[in-house]
Amino acid sequence: MRASGSPQARPTRAAVSPSPLVRGAAASALVLALGGLDDPAPPPPAIVPPAAAARGAAGAAALCGPRTVPEGAACIPLPAPGAPLPEGGAAALSGPAGARPAGAGARGQAYEHIPRRPERPASAAAYAFPIGAPDQPPGFLLVEGAPAQAGAPPPAGPVAAIGAARPEPPSWAGGVEIAAARGERVAALRLEGQEGKAEVVFVGELSGITVATAHDVREARDVDRVRRVVVLHGHLDRPGPGVVAGARLDAGDVVGYAGETGSLGLVRLHLEARQLREGARLSDLDPKRITDAAVTVPCDLRNVLPLRQGASL
């Protein structure tokens, strides 16, 4: 019995402290949070698409990289719009066989170009050309305001060469511009690996007056494959005698005579090689479409020009 007037005793609650495990976890979280304040966010993981075995015509393997599609032994790219020409021109693109994106020069358009095969000589001095002395290469021009490629609209006014003719082309992409004298004879070539005679497939206006010849060429690295290669001879003064569509030409026959058509003020020969795409047939097309990207692909001339006598791979 408690005495009256004495204060009532109240029970006290003991302070509950967290367990050592909880305290350790909280401390670790605090340290991690404070330490990450100055660290940049980690980069997102790179997404790498699975590799696929590209196949070319007749099931032949074509080792193609991203943004390319196989076509026979070549890899035809999907170029980014407005892709510039790398410094050094087509030489900077030379590598394994296959089409790659290349710039178009003065106008900056992007188009495809099959670069020089590594086993082919790099210097123009190793090759025979349809114009000039047989024992030495012709002079090559860098032309101010030249159209991007054959079939493009010619400049509205006179054109001029930048500097003197040089022993090597400024670029092999889209063909070459060869210095010439007015009326100089332009001869038909027998391309490397060519079978049979060349066939004239077009005479008319492309790069000025142009004669296009088609050549059946057996590939050096695949002897079972024969490619159709079209050679354009542009800025002619006139075609040679009897040079009409359907005519057959032997090596040395006259294709035409150098001039300045489509190249007002500058006599020159535009020489360009284009490889016919798989499944395309020149006989089924308007002849002026031979420079259409859906029909032919520009090819480095060094892949098909015959070697000069005494030159070797």
ChimeraX commands (.cxc) that place a marker at each C-alpha (Angstrom):
marker #1 position 0.00,0.00,0.00 radius 0.5
marker #1 position 1.48,3.26,-1.15 radius 0.5
marker #1 position 1.54,6.25,1.17 radius 0.5
marker #1 position -0.91,8.95,0.28 radius 0.5
marker #1 position 0.53,12.00,-1.35 radius 0.5
marker #1 position 3.61,10.21,-2.72 radius 0.5
marker #1 position 4.24,10.74,-6.45 radius 0.5
marker #1 position 3.31,7.83,-8.79 radius 0.5
marker #1 position 6.35,6.06,-10.23 radius 0.5
marker #1 position 6.38,5.88,-14.06 radius 0.5
marker #1 position 8.22,3.19,-15.96 radius 0.5
marker #1 position 11.01,4.45,-18.27 radius 0.5
marker #1 position 11.44,3.08,-21.89 radius 0.5
marker #1 position 14.93,2.02,-22.79 radius 0.5
marker #1 position 16.40,3.58,-25.95 radius 0.5
marker #1 position 16.47,1.06,-28.80 radius 0.5
marker #1 position 19.75,1.22,-30.83 radius 0.5
marker #1 position 19.98,-0.24,-34.34 radius 0.5
marker #1 position 21.87,-3.44,-34.81 radius 0.5
marker #1 position 25.47,-3.32,-36.06 radius 0.5
marker #1 position 24.39,-4.71,-39.48 radius 0.5
marker #1 position 21.88,-1.92,-40.02 radius 0.5
marker #1 position 24.39,0.73,-38.94 radius 0.5
marker #1 position 27.02,-0.69,-41.34 radius 0.5
marker #1 position 24.61,-0.72,-44.30 radius 0.5
marker #1 position 23.53,2.86,-43.66 radius 0.5
marker #1 position 27.12,4.05,-43.45 radius 0.5
marker #1 position 28.06,2.30,-46.70 radius 0.5
marker #1 position 25.09,3.86,-48.51 radius 0.5
marker #1 position 26.05,7.33,-47.23 radius 0.5
marker #1 position 29.67,6.93,-48.37 radius 0.5
marker #1 position 28.60,5.76,-51.85 radius 0.5
marker #1 position 26.14,8.63,-52.20 radius 0.5
marker #1 position 28.69,11.26,-51.20 radius 0.5
marker #1 position 31.45,9.74,-53.38 radius 0.5
marker #1 position 29.28,9.69,-56.51 radius 0.5
marker #1 position 28.39,13.39,-56.42 radius 0.5
marker #1 position 31.41,14.36,-58.57 radius 0.5
marker #1 position 31.53,11.28,-60.81 radius 0.5
marker #1 position 30.06,11.60,-64.32 radius 0.5
marker #1 position 27.25,9.33,-65.29 radius 0.5
marker #1 position 28.52,6.13,-66.90 radius 0.5
marker #1 position 28.12,5.99,-70.68 radius 0.5
marker #1 position 25.27,3.90,-72.04 radius 0.5
marker #1 position 26.33,0.49,-73.25 radius 0.5
marker #1 position 27.22,0.29,-76.93 radius 0.5
marker #1 position 24.76,-1.67,-79.00 radius 0.5
marker #1 position 26.62,-3.95,-81.38 radius 0.5
marker #1 position 24.43,-5.67,-83.94 radius 0.5
marker #1 position 25.14,-9.34,-84.48 radius 0.5
marker #1 position 27.44,-10.07,-87.40 radius 0.5
marker #1 position 25.81,-11.52,-90.46 radius 0.5
marker #1 position 27.46,-13.44,-93.26 radius 0.5
marker #1 position 26.72,-11.38,-96.37 radius 0.5
marker #1 position 26.31,-13.34,-99.56 radius 0.5
marker #1 position 26.91,-12.14,-103.08 radius 0.5
marker #1 position 25.75,-13.39,-106.44 radius 0.5
marker #1 position 25.52,-17.13,-106.86 radius 0.5
marker #1 position 26.04,-17.56,-103.13 radius 0.5
marker #1 position 29.60,-16.22,-103.18 radius 0.5
marker #1 position 30.65,-14.76,-99.86 radius 0.5
marker #1 position 31.05,-10.98,-99.76 radius 0.5
marker #1 position 32.72,-9.61,-96.64 radius 0.5
marker #1 position 30.82,-6.37,-96.26 radius 0.5
marker #1 position 30.91,-3.91,-93.38 radius 0.5
marker #1 position 28.09,-1.92,-91.80 radius 0.5
marker #1 position 25.88,0.16,-94.12 radius 0.5
marker #1 position 26.92,-1.84,-97.20 radius 0.5
marker #1 position 25.13,-4.39,-99.32 radius 0.5
marker #1 position 26.87,-7.21,-101.21 radius 0.5
marker #1 position 26.84,-7.28,-105.00 radius 0.5
marker #1 position 28.91,-10.13,-106.35 radius 0.5
marker #1 position 32.43,-9.66,-105.08 radius 0.5
marker #1 position 31.79,-5.97,-104.31 radius 0.5
marker #1 position 30.24,-4.25,-101.31 radius 0.5
marker #1 position 28.00,-1.39,-102.41 radius 0.5
marker #1 position 27.61,1.22,-99.63 radius 0.5
marker #1 position 24.69,3.29,-98.48 radius 0.5
marker #1 position 26.52,6.64,-98.41 radius 0.5
marker #1 position 25.53,9.41,-96.03 radius 0.5
marker #1 position 24.10,12.40,-97.95 radius 0.5
marker #1 position 26.76,15.00,-98.64 radius 0.5
marker #1 position 29.67,12.81,-97.54 radius 0.5
marker #1 position 32.88,14.72,-98.41 radius 0.5
marker #1 position 35.78,13.30,-100.39 radius 0.5
marker #1 position 38.56,12.25,-98.00 radius 0.5
marker #1 position 41.83,14.13,-98.45 radius 0.5
marker #1 position 43.88,12.31,-101.03 radius 0.5
marker #1 position 40.90,11.47,-103.25 radius 0.5
marker #1 position 40.32,7.92,-104.33 radius 0.5
marker #1 position 43.77,6.87,-103.14 radius 0.5
marker #1 position 42.57,7.38,-99.57 radius 0.5
marker #1 position 39.78,4.93,-100.24 radius 0.5
marker #1 position 41.90,2.25,-101.87 radius 0.5
marker #1 position 41.76,-1.08,-100.12 radius 0.5
marker #1 position 39.97,-4.40,-100.48 radius 0.5
marker #1 position 37.84,-4.71,-103.58 radius 0.5
marker #1 position 34.30,-3.44,-103.26 radius 0.5
marker #1 position 32.42,-0.24,-103.75 radius 0.5
marker #1 position 32.82,2.47,-101.14 radius 0.5
marker #1 position 31.37,5.95,-100.75 radius 0.5
marker #1 position 33.41,8.70,-102.33 radius 0.5
marker #1 position 32.91,12.42,-102.72 radius 0.5
marker #1 position 32.12,13.89,-106.09 radius 0.5
marker #1 position 34.55,16.81,-106.07 radius 0.5
marker #1 position 33.51,20.37,-106.81 radius 0.5
marker #1 position 29.79,19.95,-106.24 radius 0.5
marker #1 position 30.11,17.87,-103.10 radius 0.5
marker #1 position 27.60,15.14,-103.95 radius 0.5
marker #1 position 28.26,11.66,-102.67 radius 0.5
marker #1 position 28.36,8.69,-104.99 radius 0.5
marker #1 position 29.77,5.19,-105.03 radius 0.5
marker #1 position 33.18,4.28,-106.35 radius 0.5
marker #1 position 34.98,0.93,-106.63 radius 0.5
marker #1 position 38.56,1.69,-105.52 radius 0.5
marker #1 position 41.82,0.38,-106.91 radius 0.5
marker #1 position 42.55,-3.23,-106.03 radius 0.5
marker #1 position 45.67,-3.46,-103.86 radius 0.5
marker #1 position 47.59,-5.59,-106.35 radius 0.5
marker #1 position 47.21,-3.02,-109.16 radius 0.5
marker #1 position 49.96,-0.37,-109.55 radius 0.5
marker #1 position 49.15,3.01,-108.04 radius 0.5
marker #1 position 51.03,5.17,-110.58 radius 0.5
marker #1 position 49.52,6.27,-113.89 radius 0.5
marker #1 position 52.89,5.57,-115.50 radius 0.5
marker #1 position 52.16,1.83,-115.32 radius 0.5
marker #1 position 49.15,2.02,-117.65 radius 0.5
marker #1 position 48.33,2.56,-121.31 radius 0.5
marker #1 position 45.78,5.28,-122.14 radius 0.5
marker #1 position 43.72,5.91,-125.27 radius 0.5
marker #1 position 45.51,9.18,-126.00 radius 0.5
marker #1 position 49.09,10.42,-125.97 radius 0.5
marker #1 position 52.45,8.88,-126.82 radius 0.5
marker #1 position 52.62,5.10,-126.40 radius 0.5
marker #1 position 55.86,5.24,-124.41 radius 0.5
marker #1 position 54.75,7.71,-121.73 radius 0.5
marker #1 position 51.56,8.58,-119.86 radius 0.5
marker #1 position 49.57,11.67,-120.81 radius 0.5
marker #1 position 49.17,14.79,-118.66 radius 0.5
marker #1 position 46.22,15.00,-116.29 radius 0.5
marker #1 position 44.18,18.09,-115.44 radius 0.5
marker #1 position 42.42,19.46,-112.40 radius 0.5
marker #1 position 39.46,21.25,-113.93 radius 0.5
marker #1 position 37.77,24.18,-112.24 radius 0.5
marker #1 position 34.00,23.76,-111.99 radius 0.5
marker #1 position 33.99,20.32,-113.62 radius 0.5
marker #1 position 30.73,18.35,-113.30 radius 0.5
marker #1 position 30.71,15.74,-110.55 radius 0.5
marker #1 position 30.51,12.80,-112.96 radius 0.5
marker #1 position 29.56,11.85,-116.49 radius 0.5
marker #1 position 26.07,12.92,-117.46 radius 0.5
marker #1 position 25.93,15.84,-114.99 radius 0.5
marker #1 position 24.97,19.22,-116.49 radius 0.5
marker #1 position 28.01,21.00,-117.95 radius 0.5
marker #1 position 29.05,24.38,-116.53 radius 0.5
marker #1 position 27.26,27.36,-118.00 radius 0.5
marker #1 position 30.43,29.21,-119.04 radius 0.5
marker #1 position 34.00,28.47,-120.04 radius 0.5
marker #1 position 36.03,26.08,-117.94 radius 0.5
marker #1 position 39.74,26.16,-117.17 radius 0.5
marker #1 position 42.40,23.88,-115.77 radius 0.5
marker #1 position 43.86,24.70,-112.37 radius 0.5
marker #1 position 47.61,24.71,-112.89 radius 0.5
marker #1 position 49.52,22.81,-115.53 radius 0.5
marker #1 position 48.99,19.22,-116.61 radius 0.5
marker #1 position 50.51,16.79,-114.12 radius 0.5
marker #1 position 51.81,13.21,-114.36 radius 0.5
marker #1 position 49.22,11.85,-111.92 radius 0.5
marker #1 position 45.47,12.60,-111.76 radius 0.5
marker #1 position 44.37,14.74,-108.79 radius 0.5
marker #1 position 41.86,11.96,-108.10 radius 0.5
marker #1 position 40.81,8.73,-109.77 radius 0.5
marker #1 position 37.25,8.92,-108.43 radius 0.5
marker #1 position 34.72,9.49,-111.19 radius 0.5
marker #1 position 37.27,9.19,-113.99 radius 0.5
marker #1 position 40.17,11.40,-115.10 radius 0.5
marker #1 position 40.62,14.50,-117.25 radius 0.5
marker #1 position 43.43,14.10,-119.80 radius 0.5
marker #1 position 45.12,17.04,-121.54 radius 0.5
marker #1 position 44.78,16.81,-125.31 radius 0.5
marker #1 position 45.23,18.74,-128.54 radius 0.5
marker #1 position 42.16,19.49,-130.59 radius 0.5
marker #1 position 41.58,16.71,-133.10 radius 0.5
marker #1 position 44.01,14.33,-131.37 radius 0.5
marker #1 position 43.19,10.70,-132.06 radius 0.5
marker #1 position 41.47,8.73,-129.25 radius 0.5
marker #1 position 42.04,4.98,-129.63 radius 0.5
marker #1 position 40.05,2.02,-128.32 radius 0.5
marker #1 position 41.66,0.04,-125.51 radius 0.5
marker #1 position 41.68,-3.66,-124.80 radius 0.5
marker #1 position 41.06,-3.75,-121.05 radius 0.5
marker #1 position 42.90,-6.00,-118.62 radius 0.5
marker #1 position 41.22,-9.43,-118.85 radius 0.5
marker #1 position 38.99,-8.41,-121.76 radius 0.5
marker #1 position 37.42,-11.11,-123.91 radius 0.5
marker #1 position 36.40,-10.37,-127.49 radius 0.5
marker #1 position 35.99,-6.94,-129.09 radius 0.5
marker #1 position 34.61,-3.80,-127.46 radius 0.5
marker #1 position 31.06,-2.85,-128.45 radius 0.5
marker #1 position 29.94,0.74,-128.96 radius 0.5
marker #1 position 26.82,1.13,-126.80 radius 0.5
marker #1 position 26.30,4.90,-126.96 radius 0.5
marker #1 position 27.22,7.87,-129.14 radius 0.5
marker #1 position 25.77,11.22,-128.12 radius 0.5
marker #1 position 25.71,13.93,-125.47 radius 0.5
marker #1 position 26.84,13.00,-121.94 radius 0.5
marker #1 position 30.12,14.76,-121.14 radius 0.5
marker #1 position 29.88,16.73,-124.34 radius 0.5
marker #1 position 30.03,14.38,-127.32 radius 0.5
marker #1 position 30.68,11.00,-125.72 radius 0.5
marker #1 position 31.36,7.52,-127.05 radius 0.5
marker #1 position 30.70,4.66,-124.61 radius 0.5
marker #1 position 32.19,1.23,-125.25 radius 0.5
marker #1 position 31.27,-1.96,-123.39 radius 0.5
marker #1 position 33.89,-4.59,-122.60 radius 0.5
marker #1 position 33.49,-8.13,-121.23 radius 0.5
marker #1 position 36.21,-8.50,-118.58 radius 0.5
marker #1 position 37.09,-11.70,-116.76 radius 0.5
marker #1 position 37.93,-11.03,-113.12 radius 0.5
marker #1 position 41.48,-11.87,-112.09 radius 0.5
marker #1 position 40.46,-13.15,-108.66 radius 0.5
marker #1 position 37.41,-15.09,-109.86 radius 0.5
marker #1 position 38.03,-16.57,-113.30 radius 0.5
marker #1 position 34.48,-17.89,-113.46 radius 0.5
marker #1 position 33.02,-14.38,-113.34 radius 0.5
marker #1 position 32.86,-12.07,-116.36 radius 0.5
marker #1 position 31.97,-8.45,-115.68 radius 0.5
marker #1 position 30.62,-5.90,-118.14 radius 0.5
marker #1 position 32.63,-2.67,-117.96 radius 0.5
marker #1 position 31.60,0.51,-119.77 radius 0.5
marker #1 position 34.29,3.03,-120.76 radius 0.5
marker #1 position 33.23,6.62,-121.43 radius 0.5
marker #1 position 35.24,8.87,-123.77 radius 0.5
marker #1 position 33.94,12.42,-123.28 radius 0.5
marker #1 position 34.38,15.97,-124.68 radius 0.5
marker #1 position 35.12,14.59,-128.15 radius 0.5
marker #1 position 35.12,16.87,-131.15 radius 0.5
marker #1 position 33.47,14.07,-133.14 radius 0.5
marker #1 position 33.23,10.28,-133.17 radius 0.5
marker #1 position 35.57,8.19,-135.29 radius 0.5
marker #1 position 34.63,6.82,-138.73 radius 0.5
marker #1 position 31.93,4.17,-138.49 radius 0.5
marker #1 position 31.61,4.60,-134.71 radius 0.5
marker #1 position 27.90,4.09,-134.13 radius 0.5
marker #1 position 25.91,2.10,-131.57 radius 0.5
marker #1 position 26.44,-1.60,-132.21 radius 0.5
marker #1 position 29.85,-1.23,-133.91 radius 0.5
marker #1 position 32.67,-3.54,-132.74 radius 0.5
marker #1 position 36.12,-2.13,-132.11 radius 0.5
marker #1 position 39.55,-3.73,-131.89 radius 0.5
marker #1 position 42.33,-2.27,-129.76 radius 0.5
marker #1 position 43.77,0.74,-131.60 radius 0.5
marker #1 position 40.66,1.53,-133.62 radius 0.5
marker #1 position 39.70,5.21,-133.59 radius 0.5
marker #1 position 36.95,5.97,-131.05 radius 0.5
marker #1 position 36.92,9.69,-131.83 radius 0.5
marker #1 position 38.91,12.90,-131.79 radius 0.5
marker #1 position 39.58,15.15,-128.79 radius 0.5
marker #1 position 37.66,18.39,-128.51 radius 0.5
marker #1 position 35.97,20.76,-126.09 radius 0.5
marker #1 position 32.28,19.87,-126.40 radius 0.5
marker #1 position 30.69,20.31,-122.99 radius 0.5
marker #1 position 34.01,21.85,-121.91 radius 0.5
marker #1 position 34.05,25.28,-123.52 radius 0.5
marker #1 position 37.56,26.70,-123.63 radius 0.5
marker #1 position 39.44,23.56,-122.57 radius 0.5
marker #1 position 40.30,20.72,-124.95 radius 0.5
marker #1 position 40.52,17.48,-122.97 radius 0.5
marker #1 position 39.42,13.86,-122.84 radius 0.5
marker #1 position 37.19,12.68,-120.02 radius 0.5
marker #1 position 37.94,8.98,-119.44 radius 0.5
marker #1 position 35.79,6.99,-117.03 radius 0.5
marker #1 position 35.11,3.31,-116.35 radius 0.5
marker #1 position 31.83,2.06,-114.91 radius 0.5
marker #1 position 30.97,-1.49,-113.86 radius 0.5
marker #1 position 27.54,-2.80,-114.80 radius 0.5
marker #1 position 25.50,-3.85,-111.78 radius 0.5
marker #1 position 24.38,-7.45,-111.27 radius 0.5
marker #1 position 21.21,-8.10,-113.28 radius 0.5
marker #1 position 21.36,-4.85,-115.31 radius 0.5
marker #1 position 21.27,-5.14,-119.09 radius 0.5
marker #1 position 22.36,-2.27,-121.32 radius 0.5
marker #1 position 20.21,-3.58,-124.15 radius 0.5
marker #1 position 17.06,-3.07,-122.08 radius 0.5
marker #1 position 17.79,0.56,-121.15 radius 0.5
marker #1 position 17.69,4.03,-122.59 radius 0.5
marker #1 position 21.40,4.39,-123.53 radius 0.5
marker #1 position 21.63,7.70,-121.66 radius 0.5
marker #1 position 21.01,5.79,-118.43 radius 0.5
marker #1 position 24.41,4.10,-118.56 radius 0.5
marker #1 position 25.60,6.61,-115.92 radius 0.5
marker #1 position 22.57,6.00,-113.70 radius 0.5
marker #1 position 23.71,4.79,-110.27 radius 0.5
marker #1 position 21.10,2.04,-110.42 radius 0.5
marker #1 position 22.71,0.68,-113.60 radius 0.5
marker #1 position 26.49,1.18,-113.29 radius 0.5
marker #1 position 29.02,1.98,-110.56 radius 0.5
marker #1 position 32.11,4.15,-111.19 radius 0.5
marker #1 position 35.24,2.02,-111.08 radius 0.5
marker #1 position 38.86,3.08,-110.56 radius 0.5
marker #1 position 40.39,3.00,-114.03 radius 0.5
marker #1 position 43.51,1.29,-112.69 radius 0.5
marker #1 position 41.45,-1.88,-112.15 radius 0.5
marker #1 position 40.83,-2.25,-115.89 radius 0.5
marker #1 position 43.37,-0.24,-117.90 radius 0.5
marker #1 position 45.93,-2.40,-119.71 radius 0.5
marker #1 position 49.46,-2.28,-118.35 radius 0.5
marker #1 position 51.99,-0.35,-120.39 radius 0.5
marker #1 position 54.56,-2.51,-122.14 radius 0.5
marker #1 position 57.31,-3.31,-119.67 radius 0.5
marker #1 position 55.22,-2.48,-116.59 radius 0.5
marker #1 position 54.46,-5.22,-114.09 radius 0.5
marker #1 position 52.21,-5.77,-111.10 radius 0.5
marker link #1:1,2 radius 0.2
marker link #1:2,3 radius 0.2
marker link #1:3,4 radius 0.2
marker link #1:4,5 radius 0.2
marker link #1:5,6 radius 0.2
marker link #1:6,7 radius 0.2
marker link #1:7,8 radius 0.2
marker link #1:8,9 radius 0.2
marker link #1:9,10 radius 0.2
marker link #1:10,11 radius 0.2
marker link #1:11,12 radius 0.2
marker link #1:12,13 radius 0.2
marker link #1:13,14 radius 0.2
marker link #1:14,15 radius 0.2
marker link #1:15,16 radius 0.2
marker link #1:16,17 radius 0.2
marker link #1:17,18 radius 0.2
marker link #1:18,19 radius 0.2
marker link #1:19,20 radius 0.2
marker link #1:20,21 radius 0.2
marker link #1:21,22 radius 0.2
marker link #1:22,23 radius 0.2
marker link #1:23,24 radius 0.2
marker link #1:24,25 radius 0.2
marker link #1:25,26 radius 0.2
marker link #1:26,27 radius 0.2
marker link #1:27,28 radius 0.2
marker link #1:28,29 radius 0.2
marker link #1:29,30 radius 0.2
marker link #1:30,31 radius 0.2
marker link #1:31,32 radius 0.2
marker link #1:32,33 radius 0.2
marker link #1:33,34 radius 0.2
marker link #1:34,35 radius 0.2
marker link #1:35,36 radius 0.2
marker link #1:36,37 radius 0.2
marker link #1:37,38 radius 0.2
marker link #1:38,39 radius 0.2
marker link #1:39,40 radius 0.2
marker link #1:40,41 radius 0.2
marker link #1:41,42 radius 0.2
marker link #1:42,43 radius 0.2
marker link #1:43,44 radius 0.2
marker link #1:44,45 radius 0.2
marker link #1:45,46 radius 0.2
marker link #1:46,47 radius 0.2
marker link #1:47,48 radius 0.2
marker link #1:48,49 radius 0.2
marker link #1:49,50 radius 0.2
marker link #1:50,51 radius 0.2
marker link #1:51,52 radius 0.2
marker link #1:52,53 radius 0.2
marker link #1:53,54 radius 0.2
marker link #1:54,55 radius 0.2
marker link #1:55,56 radius 0.2
marker link #1:56,57 radius 0.2
marker link #1:57,58 radius 0.2
marker link #1:58,59 radius 0.2
marker link #1:59,60 radius 0.2
marker link #1:60,61 radius 0.2
marker link #1:61,62 radius 0.2
marker link #1:62,63 radius 0.2
marker link #1:63,64 radius 0.2
marker link #1:64,65 radius 0.2
marker link #1:65,66 radius 0.2
marker link #1:66,67 radius 0.2
marker link #1:67,68 radius 0.2
marker link #1:68,69 radius 0.2
marker link #1:69,70 radius 0.2
marker link #1:70,71 radius 0.2
marker link #1:71,72 radius 0.2
marker link #1:72,73 radius 0.2
marker link #1:73,74 radius 0.2
marker link #1:74,75 radius 0.2
marker link #1:75,76 radius 0.2
marker link #1:76,77 radius 0.2
marker link #1:77,78 radius 0.2
marker link #1:78,79 radius 0.2
marker link #1:79,80 radius 0.2
marker link #1:80,81 radius 0.2
marker link #1:81,82 radius 0.2
marker link #1:82,83 radius 0.2
marker link #1:83,84 radius 0.2
marker link #1:84,85 radius 0.2
marker link #1:85,86 radius 0.2
marker link #1:86,87 radius 0.2
marker link #1:87,88 radius 0.2
marker link #1:88,89 radius 0.2
marker link #1:89,90 radius 0.2
marker link #1:90,91 radius 0.2
marker link #1:91,92 radius 0.2
marker link #1:92,93 radius 0.2
marker link #1:93,94 radius 0.2
marker link #1:94,95 radius 0.2
marker link #1:95,96 radius 0.2
marker link #1:96,97 radius 0.2
marker link #1:97,98 radius 0.2
marker link #1:98,99 radius 0.2
marker link #1:99,100 radius 0.2
marker link #1:100,101 radius 0.2
marker link #1:101,102 radius 0.2
marker link #1:102,103 radius 0.2
marker link #1:103,104 radius 0.2
marker link #1:104,105 radius 0.2
marker link #1:105,106 radius 0.2
marker link #1:106,107 radius 0.2
marker link #1:107,108 radius 0.2
marker link #1:108,109 radius 0.2
marker link #1:109,110 radius 0.2
marker link #1:110,111 radius 0.2
marker link #1:111,112 radius 0.2
marker link #1:112,113 radius 0.2
marker link #1:113,114 radius 0.2
marker link #1:114,115 radius 0.2
marker link #1:115,116 radius 0.2
marker link #1:116,117 radius 0.2
marker link #1:117,118 radius 0.2
marker link #1:118,119 radius 0.2
marker link #1:119,120 radius 0.2
marker link #1:120,121 radius 0.2
marker link #1:121,122 radius 0.2
marker link #1:122,123 radius 0.2
marker link #1:123,124 radius 0.2
marker link #1:124,125 radius 0.2
marker link #1:125,126 radius 0.2
marker link #1:126,127 radius 0.2
marker link #1:127,128 radius 0.2
marker link #1:128,129 radius 0.2
marker link #1:129,130 radius 0.2
marker link #1:130,131 radius 0.2
marker link #1:131,132 radius 0.2
marker link #1:132,133 radius 0.2
marker link #1:133,134 radius 0.2
marker link #1:134,135 radius 0.2
marker link #1:135,136 radius 0.2
marker link #1:136,137 radius 0.2
marker link #1:137,138 radius 0.2
marker link #1:138,139 radius 0.2
marker link #1:139,140 radius 0.2
marker link #1:140,141 radius 0.2
marker link #1:141,142 radius 0.2
marker link #1:142,143 radius 0.2
marker link #1:143,144 radius 0.2
marker link #1:144,145 radius 0.2
marker link #1:145,146 radius 0.2
marker link #1:146,147 radius 0.2
marker link #1:147,148 radius 0.2
marker link #1:148,149 radius 0.2
marker link #1:149,150 radius 0.2
marker link #1:150,151 radius 0.2
marker link #1:151,152 radius 0.2
marker link #1:152,153 radius 0.2
marker link #1:153,154 radius 0.2
marker link #1:154,155 radius 0.2
marker link #1:155,156 radius 0.2
marker link #1:156,157 radius 0.2
marker link #1:157,158 radius 0.2
marker link #1:158,159 radius 0.2
marker link #1:159,160 radius 0.2
marker link #1:160,161 radius 0.2
marker link #1:161,162 radius 0.2
marker link #1:162,163 radius 0.2
marker link #1:163,164 radius 0.2
marker link #1:164,165 radius 0.2
marker link #1:165,166 radius 0.2
marker link #1:166,167 radius 0.2
marker link #1:167,168 radius 0.2
marker link #1:168,169 radius 0.2
marker link #1:169,170 radius 0.2
marker link #1:170,171 radius 0.2
marker link #1:171,172 radius 0.2
marker link #1:172,173 radius 0.2
marker link #1:173,174 radius 0.2
marker link #1:174,175 radius 0.2
marker link #1:175,176 radius 0.2
marker link #1:176,177 radius 0.2
marker link #1:177,178 radius 0.2
marker link #1:178,179 radius 0.2
marker link #1:179,180 radius 0.2
marker link #1:180,181 radius 0.2
marker link #1:181,182 radius 0.2
marker link #1:182,183 radius 0.2
marker link #1:183,184 radius 0.2
marker link #1:184,185 radius 0.2
marker link #1:185,186 radius 0.2
marker link #1:186,187 radius 0.2
marker link #1:187,188 radius 0.2
marker link #1:188,189 radius 0.2
marker link #1:189,190 radius 0.2
marker link #1:190,191 radius 0.2
marker link #1:191,192 radius 0.2
marker link #1:192,193 radius 0.2
marker link #1:193,194 radius 0.2
marker link #1:194,195 radius 0.2
marker link #1:195,196 radius 0.2
marker link #1:196,197 radius 0.2
marker link #1:197,198 radius 0.2
marker link #1:198,199 radius 0.2
marker link #1:199,200 radius 0.2
marker link #1:200,201 radius 0.2
marker link #1:201,202 radius 0.2
marker link #1:202,203 radius 0.2
marker link #1:203,204 radius 0.2
marker link #1:204,205 radius 0.2
marker link #1:205,206 radius 0.2
marker link #1:206,207 radius 0.2
marker link #1:207,208 radius 0.2
marker link #1:208,209 radius 0.2
marker link #1:209,210 radius 0.2
marker link #1:210,211 radius 0.2
marker link #1:211,212 radius 0.2
marker link #1:212,213 radius 0.2
marker link #1:213,214 radius 0.2
marker link #1:214,215 radius 0.2
marker link #1:215,216 radius 0.2
marker link #1:216,217 radius 0.2
marker link #1:217,218 radius 0.2
marker link #1:218,219 radius 0.2
marker link #1:219,220 radius 0.2
marker link #1:220,221 radius 0.2
marker link #1:221,222 radius 0.2
marker link #1:222,223 radius 0.2
marker link #1:223,224 radius 0.2
marker link #1:224,225 radius 0.2
marker link #1:225,226 radius 0.2
marker link #1:226,227 radius 0.2
marker link #1:227,228 radius 0.2
marker link #1:228,229 radius 0.2
marker link #1:229,230 radius 0.2
marker link #1:230,231 radius 0.2
marker link #1:231,232 radius 0.2
marker link #1:232,233 radius 0.2
marker link #1:233,234 radius 0.2
marker link #1:234,235 radius 0.2
marker link #1:235,236 radius 0.2
marker link #1:236,237 radius 0.2
marker link #1:237,238 radius 0.2
marker link #1:238,239 radius 0.2
marker link #1:239,240 radius 0.2
marker link #1:240,241 radius 0.2
marker link #1:241,242 radius 0.2
marker link #1:242,243 radius 0.2
marker link #1:243,244 radius 0.2
marker link #1:244,245 radius 0.2
marker link #1:245,246 radius 0.2
marker link #1:246,247 radius 0.2
marker link #1:247,248 radius 0.2
marker link #1:248,249 radius 0.2
marker link #1:249,250 radius 0.2
marker link #1:250,251 radius 0.2
marker link #1:251,252 radius 0.2
marker link #1:252,253 radius 0.2
marker link #1:253,254 radius 0.2
marker link #1:254,255 radius 0.2
marker link #1:255,256 radius 0.2
marker link #1:256,257 radius 0.2
marker link #1:257,258 radius 0.2
marker link #1:258,259 radius 0.2
marker link #1:259,260 radius 0.2
marker link #1:260,261 radius 0.2
marker link #1:261,262 radius 0.2
marker link #1:262,263 radius 0.2
marker link #1:263,264 radius 0.2
marker link #1:264,265 radius 0.2
marker link #1:265,266 radius 0.2
marker link #1:266,267 radius 0.2
marker link #1:267,268 radius 0.2
marker link #1:268,269 radius 0.2
marker link #1:269,270 radius 0.2
marker link #1:270,271 radius 0.2
marker link #1:271,272 radius 0.2
marker link #1:272,273 radius 0.2
marker link #1:273,274 radius 0.2
marker link #1:274,275 radius 0.2
marker link #1:275,276 radius 0.2
marker link #1:276,277 radius 0.2
marker link #1:277,278 radius 0.2
marker link #1:278,279 radius 0.2
marker link #1:279,280 radius 0.2
marker link #1:280,281 radius 0.2
marker link #1:281,282 radius 0.2
marker link #1:282,283 radius 0.2
marker link #1:283,284 radius 0.2
marker link #1:284,285 radius 0.2
marker link #1:285,286 radius 0.2
marker link #1:286,287 radius 0.2
marker link #1:287,288 radius 0.2
marker link #1:288,289 radius 0.2
marker link #1:289,290 radius 0.2
marker link #1:290,291 radius 0.2
marker link #1:291,292 radius 0.2
marker link #1:292,293 radius 0.2
marker link #1:293,294 radius 0.2
marker link #1:294,295 radius 0.2
marker link #1:295,296 radius 0.2
marker link #1:296,297 radius 0.2
marker link #1:297,298 radius 0.2
marker link #1:298,299 radius 0.2
marker link #1:299,300 radius 0.2
marker link #1:300,301 radius 0.2
marker link #1:301,302 radius 0.2
marker link #1:302,303 radius 0.2
marker link #1:303,304 radius 0.2
marker link #1:304,305 radius 0.2
marker link #1:305,306 radius 0.2
marker link #1:306,307 radius 0.2
marker link #1:307,308 radius 0.2
marker link #1:308,309 radius 0.2
marker link #1:309,310 radius 0.2
marker link #1:310,311 radius 0.2
marker link #1:311,312 radius 0.2
marker link #1:312,313 radius 0.2
view
